[in-house]
């Protein structure tokens, strides 16, 4: 190799190790790729289904007690 910074260059193809020889992007699903868009959408829908439609605020109960006309 005739590069000025030899330590930063890849080795010759015949001297490369196993990880350098194989293309890591050839089979992304076997490498633990991210879940599909459908999976993310399903998970989001499941979370939204479990939420209350209109949650009460932290001071809503206190405001109701103050403004109620209880005798």
CHARMM internal coordinates of N, CA and C (Angstrom, degrees):
IC EDIT
DIST 1 N 1 CA 1.4589
DIST 1 CA 1 C 1.5163
ANGL 1 N 1 CA 1 C 108.39
DIST 1 C 2 N 1.3043
ANGL 1 CA 1 C 2 N 113.88
DIHE 1 N 1 CA 1 C 2 N 139.65
DIST 2 N 2 CA 1.4566
ANGL 1 C 2 N 2 CA 117.88
DIHE 1 CA 1 C 2 N 2 CA -177.00
DIST 2 CA 2 C 1.5213
ANGL 2 N 2 CA 2 C 112.39
DIHE 1 C 2 N 2 CA 2 C -117.16
DIST 2 C 3 N 1.3173
ANGL 2 CA 2 C 3 N 117.46
DIHE 2 N 2 CA 2 C 3 N 25.85
DIST 3 N 3 CA 1.4567
ANGL 2 C 3 N 3 CA 120.85
DIHE 2 CA 2 C 3 N 3 CA 179.70
DIST 3 CA 3 C 1.5279
ANGL 3 N 3 CA 3 C 109.93
DIHE 2 C 3 N 3 CA 3 C -80.27
DIST 3 C 4 N 1.3429
ANGL 3 CA 3 C 4 N 118.27
DIHE 3 N 3 CA 3 C 4 N 148.16
DIST 4 N 4 CA 1.4653
ANGL 3 C 4 N 4 CA 120.39
DIHE 3 CA 3 C 4 N 4 CA -178.83
DIST 4 CA 4 C 1.5343
ANGL 4 N 4 CA 4 C 111.96
DIHE 3 C 4 N 4 CA 4 C -66.96
DIST 4 C 5 N 1.3130
ANGL 4 CA 4 C 5 N 118.64
DIHE 4 N 4 CA 4 C 5 N -34.56
DIST 5 N 5 CA 1.4627
ANGL 4 C 5 N 5 CA 122.41
DIHE 4 CA 4 C 5 N 5 CA 178.18
DIST 5 CA 5 C 1.5241
ANGL 5 N 5 CA 5 C 108.09
DIHE 4 C 5 N 5 CA 5 C -109.12
DIST 5 C 6 N 1.3017
ANGL 5 CA 5 C 6 N 116.40
DIHE 5 N 5 CA 5 C 6 N 81.23
DIST 6 N 6 CA 1.4506
ANGL 5 C 6 N 6 CA 120.37
DIHE 5 CA 5 C 6 N 6 CA -172.54
DIST 6 CA 6 C 1.5238
ANGL 6 N 6 CA 6 C 113.16
DIHE 5 C 6 N 6 CA 6 C -62.54
DIST 6 C 7 N 1.2986
ANGL 6 CA 6 C 7 N 118.05
DIHE 6 N 6 CA 6 C 7 N -32.56
DIST 7 N 7 CA 1.4519
ANGL 6 C 7 N 7 CA 120.94
DIHE 6 CA 6 C 7 N 7 CA -178.63
DIST 7 CA 7 C 1.5172
ANGL 7 N 7 CA 7 C 113.61
DIHE 6 C 7 N 7 CA 7 C -67.53
DIST 7 C 8 N 1.3008
ANGL 7 CA 7 C 8 N 118.52
DIHE 7 N 7 CA 7 C 8 N -17.90
DIST 8 N 8 CA 1.4614
ANGL 7 C 8 N 8 CA 122.38
DIHE 7 CA 7 C 8 N 8 CA -178.13
DIST 8 CA 8 C 1.5182
ANGL 8 N 8 CA 8 C 112.74
DIHE 7 C 8 N 8 CA 8 C -96.50
DIST 8 C 9 N 1.2975
ANGL 8 CA 8 C 9 N 119.17
DIHE 8 N 8 CA 8 C 9 N -0.41
DIST 9 N 9 CA 1.4581
ANGL 8 C 9 N 9 CA 122.54
DIHE 8 CA 8 C 9 N 9 CA -176.30
DIST 9 CA 9 C 1.5236
ANGL 9 N 9 CA 9 C 110.79
DIHE 8 C 9 N 9 CA 9 C -97.17
DIST 9 C 10 N 1.3312
ANGL 9 CA 9 C 10 N 116.08
DIHE 9 N 9 CA 9 C 10 N 152.24
DIST 10 N 10 CA 1.4598
ANGL 9 C 10 N 10 CA 120.66
DIHE 9 CA 9 C 10 N 10 CA 175.18
DIST 10 CA 10 C 1.5278
ANGL 10 N 10 CA 10 C 108.64
DIHE 9 C 10 N 10 CA 10 C -72.29
DIST 10 C 11 N 1.3313
ANGL 10 CA 10 C 11 N 116.27
DIHE 10 N 10 CA 10 C 11 N 147.89
DIST 11 N 11 CA 1.4577
ANGL 10 C 11 N 11 CA 118.11
DIHE 10 CA 10 C 11 N 11 CA 176.78
DIST 11 CA 11 C 1.5276
ANGL 11 N 11 CA 11 C 111.06
DIHE 10 C 11 N 11 CA 11 C -70.23
DIST 11 C 12 N 1.3208
ANGL 11 CA 11 C 12 N 115.44
DIHE 11 N 11 CA 11 C 12 N 165.15
DIST 12 N 12 CA 1.4611
ANGL 11 C 12 N 12 CA 120.12
DIHE 11 CA 11 C 12 N 12 CA 176.96
DIST 12 CA 12 C 1.5291
ANGL 12 N 12 CA 12 C 109.50
DIHE 11 C 12 N 12 CA 12 C -59.06
DIST 12 C 13 N 1.3425
ANGL 12 CA 12 C 13 N 118.80
DIHE 12 N 12 CA 12 C 13 N 150.73
DIST 13 N 13 CA 1.4701
ANGL 12 C 13 N 13 CA 120.84
DIHE 12 CA 12 C 13 N 13 CA -176.49
DIST 13 CA 13 C 1.5249
ANGL 13 N 13 CA 13 C 113.75
DIHE 12 C 13 N 13 CA 13 C -54.48
DIST 13 C 14 N 1.3009
ANGL 13 CA 13 C 14 N 118.38
DIHE 13 N 13 CA 13 C 14 N -36.39
DIST 14 N 14 CA 1.4727
ANGL 13 C 14 N 14 CA 119.36
DIHE 13 CA 13 C 14 N 14 CA -179.15
DIST 14 CA 14 C 1.5244
ANGL 14 N 14 CA 14 C 112.72
DIHE 13 C 14 N 14 CA 14 C -72.97
DIST 14 C 15 N 1.3355
ANGL 14 CA 14 C 15 N 117.54
DIHE 14 N 14 CA 14 C 15 N -13.59
DIST 15 N 15 CA 1.4648
ANGL 14 C 15 N 15 CA 120.89
DIHE 14 CA 14 C 15 N 15 CA -179.86
DIST 15 CA 15 C 1.5228
ANGL 15 N 15 CA 15 C 112.91
DIHE 14 C 15 N 15 CA 15 C -109.10
DIST 15 C 16 N 1.3379
ANGL 15 CA 15 C 16 N 118.66
DIHE 15 N 15 CA 15 C 16 N 4.88
DIST 16 N 16 CA 1.4573
ANGL 15 C 16 N 16 CA 121.06
DIHE 15 CA 15 C 16 N 16 CA -178.41
DIST 16 CA 16 C 1.5237
ANGL 16 N 16 CA 16 C 110.64
DIHE 15 C 16 N 16 CA 16 C -74.39
DIST 16 C 17 N 1.3297
ANGL 16 CA 16 C 17 N 114.49
DIHE 16 N 16 CA 16 C 17 N 149.15
DIST 17 N 17 CA 1.4596
ANGL 16 C 17 N 17 CA 120.03
DIHE 16 CA 16 C 17 N 17 CA 177.92
DIST 17 CA 17 C 1.5212
ANGL 17 N 17 CA 17 C 110.02
DIHE 16 C 17 N 17 CA 17 C -81.42
DIST 17 C 18 N 1.3293
ANGL 17 CA 17 C 18 N 117.37
DIHE 17 N 17 CA 17 C 18 N 174.94
DIST 18 N 18 CA 1.4573
ANGL 17 C 18 N 18 CA 122.35
DIHE 17 CA 17 C 18 N 18 CA -175.85
DIST 18 CA 18 C 1.5158
ANGL 18 N 18 CA 18 C 113.74
DIHE 17 C 18 N 18 CA 18 C -57.32
DIST 18 C 19 N 1.3393
ANGL 18 CA 18 C 19 N 118.06
DIHE 18 N 18 CA 18 C 19 N -42.71
DIST 19 N 19 CA 1.4504
ANGL 18 C 19 N 19 CA 120.90
DIHE 18 CA 18 C 19 N 19 CA -178.37
DIST 19 CA 19 C 1.5112
ANGL 19 N 19 CA 19 C 113.27
DIHE 18 C 19 N 19 CA 19 C -67.75
DIST 19 C 20 N 1.3222
ANGL 19 CA 19 C 20 N 116.90
DIHE 19 N 19 CA 19 C 20 N -26.67
DIST 20 N 20 CA 1.4559
ANGL 19 C 20 N 20 CA 120.34
DIHE 19 CA 19 C 20 N 20 CA 179.75
DIST 20 CA 20 C 1.5231
ANGL 20 N 20 CA 20 C 111.84
DIHE 19 C 20 N 20 CA 20 C -83.85
DIST 20 C 21 N 1.3230
ANGL 20 CA 20 C 21 N 117.11
DIHE 20 N 20 CA 20 C 21 N -23.73
DIST 21 N 21 CA 1.4585
ANGL 20 C 21 N 21 CA 120.51
DIHE 20 CA 20 C 21 N 21 CA -177.32
DIST 21 CA 21 C 1.5201
ANGL 21 N 21 CA 21 C 112.50
DIHE 20 C 21 N 21 CA 21 C -78.59
DIST 21 C 22 N 1.3258
ANGL 21 CA 21 C 22 N 117.86
DIHE 21 N 21 CA 21 C 22 N -34.96
DIST 22 N 22 CA 1.4568
ANGL 21 C 22 N 22 CA 121.15
DIHE 21 CA 21 C 22 N 22 CA -172.71
DIST 22 CA 22 C 1.5158
ANGL 22 N 22 CA 22 C 110.74
DIHE 21 C 22 N 22 CA 22 C -95.63
DIST 22 C 23 N 1.3343
ANGL 22 CA 22 C 23 N 115.13
DIHE 22 N 22 CA 22 C 23 N 142.75
DIST 23 N 23 CA 1.4526
ANGL 22 C 23 N 23 CA 121.15
DIHE 22 CA 22 C 23 N 23 CA 179.67
DIST 23 CA 23 C 1.5147
ANGL 23 N 23 CA 23 C 109.06
DIHE 22 C 23 N 23 CA 23 C -78.15
DIST 23 C 24 N 1.3409
ANGL 23 CA 23 C 24 N 120.18
DIHE 23 N 23 CA 23 C 24 N 114.35
DIST 24 N 24 CA 1.4673
ANGL 23 C 24 N 24 CA 121.05
DIHE 23 CA 23 C 24 N 24 CA -177.87
DIST 24 CA 24 C 1.5273
ANGL 24 N 24 CA 24 C 113.16
DIHE 23 C 24 N 24 CA 24 C -69.81
DIST 24 C 25 N 1.3211
ANGL 24 CA 24 C 25 N 119.09
DIHE 24 N 24 CA 24 C 25 N -18.12
DIST 25 N 25 CA 1.4551
ANGL 24 C 25 N 25 CA 121.64
DIHE 24 CA 24 C 25 N 25 CA -178.61
DIST 25 CA 25 C 1.5285
ANGL 25 N 25 CA 25 C 112.86
DIHE 24 C 25 N 25 CA 25 C -92.14
DIST 25 C 26 N 1.3104
ANGL 25 CA 25 C 26 N 117.80
DIHE 25 N 25 CA 25 C 26 N 2.07
DIST 26 N 26 CA 1.4563
ANGL 25 C 26 N 26 CA 119.83
DIHE 25 CA 25 C 26 N 26 CA -177.14
DIST 26 CA 26 C 1.5220
ANGL 26 N 26 CA 26 C 111.67
DIHE 25 C 26 N 26 CA 26 C -65.89
DIST 26 C 27 N 1.3368
ANGL 26 CA 26 C 27 N 118.39
DIHE 26 N 26 CA 26 C 27 N -37.81
DIST 27 N 27 CA 1.4580
ANGL 26 C 27 N 27 CA 122.50
DIHE 26 CA 26 C 27 N 27 CA -178.72
DIST 27 CA 27 C 1.5252
ANGL 27 N 27 CA 27 C 109.17
DIHE 26 C 27 N 27 CA 27 C -133.21
DIST 27 C 28 N 1.3308
ANGL 27 CA 27 C 28 N 118.10
DIHE 27 N 27 CA 27 C 28 N 77.63
DIST 28 N 28 CA 1.4684
ANGL 27 C 28 N 28 CA 119.66
DIHE 27 CA 27 C 28 N 28 CA -174.65
DIST 28 CA 28 C 1.5192
ANGL 28 N 28 CA 28 C 113.49
DIHE 27 C 28 N 28 CA 28 C -64.21
DIST 28 C 29 N 1.3231
ANGL 28 CA 28 C 29 N 119.35
DIHE 28 N 28 CA 28 C 29 N -30.04
DIST 29 N 29 CA 1.4605
ANGL 28 C 29 N 29 CA 120.06
DIHE 28 CA 28 C 29 N 29 CA -179.15
DIST 29 CA 29 C 1.5200
ANGL 29 N 29 CA 29 C 112.20
DIHE 28 C 29 N 29 CA 29 C -69.45
DIST 29 C 30 N 1.3019
ANGL 29 CA 29 C 30 N 117.51
DIHE 29 N 29 CA 29 C 30 N -26.86
DIST 30 N 30 CA 1.4615
ANGL 29 C 30 N 30 CA 120.69
DIHE 29 CA 29 C 30 N 30 CA 177.64
DIST 30 CA 30 C 1.5226
ANGL 30 N 30 CA 30 C 111.22
DIHE 29 C 30 N 30 CA 30 C -80.24
DIST 30 C 31 N 1.3199
ANGL 30 CA 30 C 31 N 117.32
DIHE 30 N 30 CA 30 C 31 N -12.31
DIST 31 N 31 CA 1.4588
ANGL 30 C 31 N 31 CA 121.28
DIHE 30 CA 30 C 31 N 31 CA -179.62
DIST 31 CA 31 C 1.5231
ANGL 31 N 31 CA 31 C 112.26
DIHE 30 C 31 N 31 CA 31 C -97.05
DIST 31 C 32 N 1.3268
ANGL 31 CA 31 C 32 N 118.09
DIHE 31 N 31 CA 31 C 32 N 7.68
DIST 32 N 32 CA 1.4489
ANGL 31 C 32 N 32 CA 120.52
DIHE 31 CA 31 C 32 N 32 CA 179.46
DIST 32 CA 32 C 1.5162
ANGL 32 N 32 CA 32 C 111.74
DIHE 31 C 32 N 32 CA 32 C 81.73
DIST 32 C 33 N 1.3181
ANGL 32 CA 32 C 33 N 116.85
DIHE 32 N 32 CA 32 C 33 N 49.26
DIST 33 N 33 CA 1.4632
ANGL 32 C 33 N 33 CA 121.08
DIHE 32 CA 32 C 33 N 33 CA -179.60
DIST 33 CA 33 C 1.5264
ANGL 33 N 33 CA 33 C 110.30
DIHE 32 C 33 N 33 CA 33 C -67.62
DIST 33 C 34 N 1.3053
ANGL 33 CA 33 C 34 N 116.44
DIHE 33 N 33 CA 33 C 34 N 166.30
DIST 34 N 34 CA 1.4645
ANGL 33 C 34 N 34 CA 122.62
DIHE 33 CA 33 C 34 N 34 CA -179.94
DIST 34 CA 34 C 1.5287
ANGL 34 N 34 CA 34 C 110.23
DIHE 33 C 34 N 34 CA 34 C -64.74
DIST 34 C 35 N 1.3309
ANGL 34 CA 34 C 35 N 117.67
DIHE 34 N 34 CA 34 C 35 N 154.42
DIST 35 N 35 CA 1.4599
ANGL 34 C 35 N 35 CA 120.52
DIHE 34 CA 34 C 35 N 35 CA 178.22
DIST 35 CA 35 C 1.5279
ANGL 35 N 35 CA 35 C 110.92
DIHE 34 C 35 N 35 CA 35 C -63.38
DIST 35 C 36 N 1.3074
ANGL 35 CA 35 C 36 N 115.45
DIHE 35 N 35 CA 35 C 36 N 159.71
DIST 36 N 36 CA 1.4623
ANGL 35 C 36 N 36 CA 120.37
DIHE 35 CA 35 C 36 N 36 CA -178.58
DIST 36 CA 36 C 1.5249
ANGL 36 N 36 CA 36 C 111.19
DIHE 35 C 36 N 36 CA 36 C -69.89
DIST 36 C 37 N 1.3155
ANGL 36 CA 36 C 37 N 115.98
DIHE 36 N 36 CA 36 C 37 N 167.26
DIST 37 N 37 CA 1.4615
ANGL 36 C 37 N 37 CA 121.38
DIHE 36 CA 36 C 37 N 37 CA 178.41
DIST 37 CA 37 C 1.5251
ANGL 37 N 37 CA 37 C 110.76
DIHE 36 C 37 N 37 CA 37 C -64.12
DIST 37 C 38 N 1.3389
ANGL 37 CA 37 C 38 N 116.66
DIHE 37 N 37 CA 37 C 38 N -34.87
DIST 38 N 38 CA 1.4652
ANGL 37 C 38 N 38 CA 119.95
DIHE 37 CA 37 C 38 N 38 CA 178.91
DIST 38 CA 38 C 1.5224
ANGL 38 N 38 CA 38 C 110.83
DIHE 37 C 38 N 38 CA 38 C -63.09
DIST 38 C 39 N 1.3171
ANGL 38 CA 38 C 39 N 116.60
DIHE 38 N 38 CA 38 C 39 N -40.05
DIST 39 N 39 CA 1.4647
ANGL 38 C 39 N 39 CA 120.51
DIHE 38 CA 38 C 39 N 39 CA 179.17
DIST 39 CA 39 C 1.5234
ANGL 39 N 39 CA 39 C 110.21
DIHE 38 C 39 N 39 CA 39 C -63.17
DIST 39 C 40 N 1.3294
ANGL 39 CA 39 C 40 N 116.95
DIHE 39 N 39 CA 39 C 40 N -42.90
DIST 40 N 40 CA 1.4604
ANGL 39 C 40 N 40 CA 120.63
DIHE 39 CA 39 C 40 N 40 CA 179.76
DIST 40 CA 40 C 1.5277
ANGL 40 N 40 CA 40 C 110.64
DIHE 39 C 40 N 40 CA 40 C -64.89
DIST 40 C 41 N 1.3166
ANGL 40 CA 40 C 41 N 116.66
DIHE 40 N 40 CA 40 C 41 N -40.37
DIST 41 N 41 CA 1.4653
ANGL 40 C 41 N 41 CA 120.11
DIHE 40 CA 40 C 41 N 41 CA -179.99
DIST 41 CA 41 C 1.5236
ANGL 41 N 41 CA 41 C 110.66
DIHE 40 C 41 N 41 CA 41 C -66.01
DIST 41 C 42 N 1.3238
ANGL 41 CA 41 C 42 N 117.31
DIHE 41 N 41 CA 41 C 42 N -41.57
DIST 42 N 42 CA 1.4683
ANGL 41 C 42 N 42 CA 121.11
DIHE 41 CA 41 C 42 N 42 CA 178.65
DIST 42 CA 42 C 1.5291
ANGL 42 N 42 CA 42 C 111.12
DIHE 41 C 42 N 42 CA 42 C -63.21
DIST 42 C 43 N 1.3297
ANGL 42 CA 42 C 43 N 116.64
DIHE 42 N 42 CA 42 C 43 N -42.80
DIST 43 N 43 CA 1.4630
ANGL 42 C 43 N 43 CA 120.50
DIHE 42 CA 42 C 43 N 43 CA 179.75
DIST 43 CA 43 C 1.5283
ANGL 43 N 43 CA 43 C 110.69
DIHE 42 C 43 N 43 CA 43 C -64.15
DIST 43 C 44 N 1.3334
ANGL 43 CA 43 C 44 N 116.69
DIHE 43 N 43 CA 43 C 44 N -38.57
DIST 44 N 44 CA 1.4560
ANGL 43 C 44 N 44 CA 120.70
DIHE 43 CA 43 C 44 N 44 CA 178.59
DIST 44 CA 44 C 1.5262
ANGL 44 N 44 CA 44 C 110.84
DIHE 43 C 44 N 44 CA 44 C -65.96
DIST 44 C 45 N 1.3235
ANGL 44 CA 44 C 45 N 116.85
DIHE 44 N 44 CA 44 C 45 N -42.23
DIST 45 N 45 CA 1.4627
ANGL 44 C 45 N 45 CA 120.62
DIHE 44 CA 44 C 45 N 45 CA 179.25
DIST 45 CA 45 C 1.5290
ANGL 45 N 45 CA 45 C 110.88
DIHE 44 C 45 N 45 CA 45 C -63.85
DIST 45 C 46 N 1.3268
ANGL 45 CA 45 C 46 N 117.14
DIHE 45 N 45 CA 45 C 46 N -38.38
DIST 46 N 46 CA 1.4633
ANGL 45 C 46 N 46 CA 120.64
DIHE 45 CA 45 C 46 N 46 CA 179.02
DIST 46 CA 46 C 1.5261
ANGL 46 N 46 CA 46 C 110.58
DIHE 45 C 46 N 46 CA 46 C -65.02
DIST 46 C 47 N 1.3145
ANGL 46 CA 46 C 47 N 117.12
DIHE 46 N 46 CA 46 C 47 N -40.59
DIST 47 N 47 CA 1.4608
ANGL 46 C 47 N 47 CA 120.32
DIHE 46 CA 46 C 47 N 47 CA 178.80
DIST 47 CA 47 C 1.5227
ANGL 47 N 47 CA 47 C 111.05
DIHE 46 C 47 N 47 CA 47 C -65.89
DIST 47 C 48 N 1.3350
ANGL 47 CA 47 C 48 N 116.95
DIHE 47 N 47 CA 47 C 48 N -42.90
DIST 48 N 48 CA 1.4590
ANGL 47 C 48 N 48 CA 120.22
DIHE 47 CA 47 C 48 N 48 CA -179.15
DIST 48 CA 48 C 1.5208
ANGL 48 N 48 CA 48 C 111.15
DIHE 47 C 48 N 48 CA 48 C -65.90
DIST 48 C 49 N 1.3285
ANGL 48 CA 48 C 49 N 117.79
DIHE 48 N 48 CA 48 C 49 N -32.72
DIST 49 N 49 CA 1.4585
ANGL 48 C 49 N 49 CA 121.25
DIHE 48 CA 48 C 49 N 49 CA -178.79
DIST 49 CA 49 C 1.5274
ANGL 49 N 49 CA 49 C 111.25
DIHE 48 C 49 N 49 CA 49 C -66.92
DIST 49 C 50 N 1.3254
ANGL 49 CA 49 C 50 N 117.32
DIHE 49 N 49 CA 49 C 50 N -29.31
DIST 50 N 50 CA 1.4619
ANGL 49 C 50 N 50 CA 119.93
DIHE 49 CA 49 C 50 N 50 CA -177.26
DIST 50 CA 50 C 1.5308
ANGL 50 N 50 CA 50 C 112.93
DIHE 49 C 50 N 50 CA 50 C -87.71
DIST 50 C 51 N 1.3345
ANGL 50 CA 50 C 51 N 118.14
DIHE 50 N 50 CA 50 C 51 N -4.78
DIST 51 N 51 CA 1.4614
ANGL 50 C 51 N 51 CA 120.95
DIHE 50 CA 50 C 51 N 51 CA -179.50
DIST 51 CA 51 C 1.5296
ANGL 51 N 51 CA 51 C 110.49
DIHE 50 C 51 N 51 CA 51 C -83.82
DIST 51 C 52 N 1.3393
ANGL 51 CA 51 C 52 N 118.04
DIHE 51 N 51 CA 51 C 52 N 146.46
DIST 52 N 52 CA 1.4711
ANGL 51 C 52 N 52 CA 119.44
DIHE 51 CA 51 C 52 N 52 CA 174.54
DIST 52 CA 52 C 1.5281
ANGL 52 N 52 CA 52 C 109.41
DIHE 51 C 52 N 52 CA 52 C -69.59
DIST 52 C 53 N 1.3277
ANGL 52 CA 52 C 53 N 116.64
DIHE 52 N 52 CA 52 C 53 N 153.23
DIST 53 N 53 CA 1.4614
ANGL 52 C 53 N 53 CA 119.75
DIHE 52 CA 52 C 53 N 53 CA -174.91
DIST 53 CA 53 C 1.5268
ANGL 53 N 53 CA 53 C 111.84
DIHE 52 C 53 N 53 CA 53 C -69.82
DIST 53 C 54 N 1.3176
ANGL 53 CA 53 C 54 N 117.73
DIHE 53 N 53 CA 53 C 54 N -36.81
DIST 54 N 54 CA 1.4586
ANGL 53 C 54 N 54 CA 120.53
DIHE 53 CA 53 C 54 N 54 CA -179.02
DIST 54 CA 54 C 1.5272
ANGL 54 N 54 CA 54 C 108.62
DIHE 53 C 54 N 54 CA 54 C -145.69
DIST 54 C 55 N 1.3333
ANGL 54 CA 54 C 55 N 117.21
DIHE 54 N 54 CA 54 C 55 N 88.49
DIST 55 N 55 CA 1.4642
ANGL 54 C 55 N 55 CA 118.94
DIHE 54 CA 54 C 55 N 55 CA -177.26
DIST 55 CA 55 C 1.5244
ANGL 55 N 55 CA 55 C 111.92
DIHE 54 C 55 N 55 CA 55 C -66.75
DIST 55 C 56 N 1.3180
ANGL 55 CA 55 C 56 N 115.50
DIHE 55 N 55 CA 55 C 56 N 150.29
DIST 56 N 56 CA 1.4655
ANGL 55 C 56 N 56 CA 119.90
DIHE 55 CA 55 C 56 N 56 CA -179.97
DIST 56 CA 56 C 1.5206
ANGL 56 N 56 CA 56 C 109.80
DIHE 55 C 56 N 56 CA 56 C -82.42
DIST 56 C 57 N 1.3096
ANGL 56 CA 56 C 57 N 115.46
DIHE 56 N 56 CA 56 C 57 N 147.65
DIST 57 N 57 CA 1.4481
ANGL 56 C 57 N 57 CA 121.22
DIHE 56 CA 56 C 57 N 57 CA 179.64
DIST 57 CA 57 C 1.5134
ANGL 57 N 57 CA 57 C 111.11
DIHE 56 C 57 N 57 CA 57 C -78.72
DIST 57 C 58 N 1.3305
ANGL 57 CA 57 C 58 N 118.58
DIHE 57 N 57 CA 57 C 58 N 165.11
DIST 58 N 58 CA 1.4601
ANGL 57 C 58 N 58 CA 121.32
DIHE 57 CA 57 C 58 N 58 CA -176.83
DIST 58 CA 58 C 1.5302
ANGL 58 N 58 CA 58 C 113.49
DIHE 57 C 58 N 58 CA 58 C -66.81
DIST 58 C 59 N 1.3272
ANGL 58 CA 58 C 59 N 119.27
DIHE 58 N 58 CA 58 C 59 N -26.52
DIST 59 N 59 CA 1.4663
ANGL 58 C 59 N 59 CA 121.85
DIHE 58 CA 58 C 59 N 59 CA -178.05
DIST 59 CA 59 C 1.5288
ANGL 59 N 59 CA 59 C 112.60
DIHE 58 C 59 N 59 CA 59 C -107.49
DIST 59 C 60 N 1.3131
ANGL 59 CA 59 C 60 N 116.66
DIHE 59 N 59 CA 59 C 60 N 5.89
DIST 60 N 60 CA 1.4621
ANGL 59 C 60 N 60 CA 119.26
DIHE 59 CA 59 C 60 N 60 CA -176.18
DIST 60 CA 60 C 1.5290
ANGL 60 N 60 CA 60 C 111.98
DIHE 59 C 60 N 60 CA 60 C -64.52
DIST 60 C 61 N 1.3227
ANGL 60 CA 60 C 61 N 116.76
DIHE 60 N 60 CA 60 C 61 N -40.95
DIST 61 N 61 CA 1.4674
ANGL 60 C 61 N 61 CA 119.89
DIHE 60 CA 60 C 61 N 61 CA -179.93
DIST 61 CA 61 C 1.5278
ANGL 61 N 61 CA 61 C 110.76
DIHE 60 C 61 N 61 CA 61 C -65.81
DIST 61 C 62 N 1.3335
ANGL 61 CA 61 C 62 N 117.57
DIHE 61 N 61 CA 61 C 62 N -42.71
DIST 62 N 62 CA 1.4557
ANGL 61 C 62 N 62 CA 120.91
DIHE 61 CA 61 C 62 N 62 CA -179.92
DIST 62 CA 62 C 1.5232
ANGL 62 N 62 CA 62 C 111.31
DIHE 61 C 62 N 62 CA 62 C -65.17
DIST 62 C 63 N 1.3230
ANGL 62 CA 62 C 63 N 117.44
DIHE 62 N 62 CA 62 C 63 N -38.85
DIST 63 N 63 CA 1.4605
ANGL 62 C 63 N 63 CA 120.85
DIHE 62 CA 62 C 63 N 63 CA 178.68
DIST 63 CA 63 C 1.5300
ANGL 63 N 63 CA 63 C 110.43
DIHE 62 C 63 N 63 CA 63 C -66.15
DIST 63 C 64 N 1.3186
ANGL 63 CA 63 C 64 N 116.28
DIHE 63 N 63 CA 63 C 64 N -38.19
DIST 64 N 64 CA 1.4592
ANGL 63 C 64 N 64 CA 119.53
DIHE 63 CA 63 C 64 N 64 CA 179.32
DIST 64 CA 64 C 1.5239
ANGL 64 N 64 CA 64 C 111.38
DIHE 63 C 64 N 64 CA 64 C -66.02
DIST 64 C 65 N 1.3347
ANGL 64 CA 64 C 65 N 116.77
DIHE 64 N 64 CA 64 C 65 N -38.89
DIST 65 N 65 CA 1.4652
ANGL 64 C 65 N 65 CA 120.74
DIHE 64 CA 64 C 65 N 65 CA 178.62
DIST 65 CA 65 C 1.5299
ANGL 65 N 65 CA 65 C 110.88
DIHE 64 C 65 N 65 CA 65 C -65.74
DIST 65 C 66 N 1.3141
ANGL 65 CA 65 C 66 N 117.08
DIHE 65 N 65 CA 65 C 66 N -38.70
DIST 66 N 66 CA 1.4583
ANGL 65 C 66 N 66 CA 121.08
DIHE 65 CA 65 C 66 N 66 CA -177.99
DIST 66 CA 66 C 1.5298
ANGL 66 N 66 CA 66 C 111.74
DIHE 65 C 66 N 66 CA 66 C -70.09
DIST 66 C 67 N 1.3141
ANGL 66 CA 66 C 67 N 116.39
DIHE 66 N 66 CA 66 C 67 N -34.68
DIST 67 N 67 CA 1.4649
ANGL 66 C 67 N 67 CA 119.70
DIHE 66 CA 66 C 67 N 67 CA -175.38
DIST 67 CA 67 C 1.5105
ANGL 67 N 67 CA 67 C 113.57
DIHE 66 C 67 N 67 CA 67 C -97.17
DIST 67 C 68 N 1.3261
ANGL 67 CA 67 C 68 N 118.95
DIHE 67 N 67 CA 67 C 68 N -1.94
DIST 68 N 68 CA 1.4526
ANGL 67 C 68 N 68 CA 120.21
DIHE 67 CA 67 C 68 N 68 CA -179.40
DIST 68 CA 68 C 1.5377
ANGL 68 N 68 CA 68 C 109.58
DIHE 67 C 68 N 68 CA 68 C -74.21
DIST 68 C 69 N 1.3307
ANGL 68 CA 68 C 69 N 115.10
DIHE 68 N 68 CA 68 C 69 N 153.92
DIST 69 N 69 CA 1.4617
ANGL 68 C 69 N 69 CA 120.32
DIHE 68 CA 68 C 69 N 69 CA -179.29
DIST 69 CA 69 C 1.5314
ANGL 69 N 69 CA 69 C 109.94
DIHE 68 C 69 N 69 CA 69 C -103.74
DIST 69 C 70 N 1.2888
ANGL 69 CA 69 C 70 N 116.31
DIHE 69 N 69 CA 69 C 70 N 53.47
DIST 70 N 70 CA 1.4536
ANGL 69 C 70 N 70 CA 121.22
DIHE 69 CA 69 C 70 N 70 CA 179.50
DIST 70 CA 70 C 1.5219
ANGL 70 N 70 CA 70 C 108.78
DIHE 69 C 70 N 70 CA 70 C -80.71
DIST 70 C 71 N 1.3227
ANGL 70 CA 70 C 71 N 116.20
DIHE 70 N 70 CA 70 C 71 N 140.26
DIST 71 N 71 CA 1.4645
ANGL 70 C 71 N 71 CA 119.64
DIHE 70 CA 70 C 71 N 71 CA -179.61
DIST 71 CA 71 C 1.4982
ANGL 71 N 71 CA 71 C 111.90
DIHE 70 C 71 N 71 CA 71 C -106.00
END
COOR INIT
IC SEED 1 N 1 CA 1 C
IC BUILD
